Amino acid sequence: MLSTWGDTSDAADSVPQETIVQEVLGCFDAYARIRKAHDSICTPVRFSPRDQQRAYDDLQRAVSRLRASSRQFDSAEPAEGAS
């Protein structure tokens, strides 16, 4: 899955958190499929180390956006016990 996002701070400001979670899950799935194909001797499809690194980098960026979104969401919520 190729990332379509630019700067992680911009993504956290304009994209709903659920969308970012879905992107993380999609990136993880893509990375896991590449790793599985890499480790299997029976898989007819082969991925290059570059493909694996690209999938891992996409996953890292998606997780970074999710973390930034979570920090923004947490700072927007009132503290417990506050009135």
Salt bridges, closest charged atoms under 4 A:
GLU23 OE2 - ARG65 NH2 2.59
ASP29 OD2 - ARG33 NE 3.18
ASP39 OD2 - ARG35 NH2 3.74
ASP39 OD1 - HIS38 ND1 3.15
ASP51 OD1 - ARG54 NH1 3.33
ASP58 OD1 - ARG61 NH2 2.34
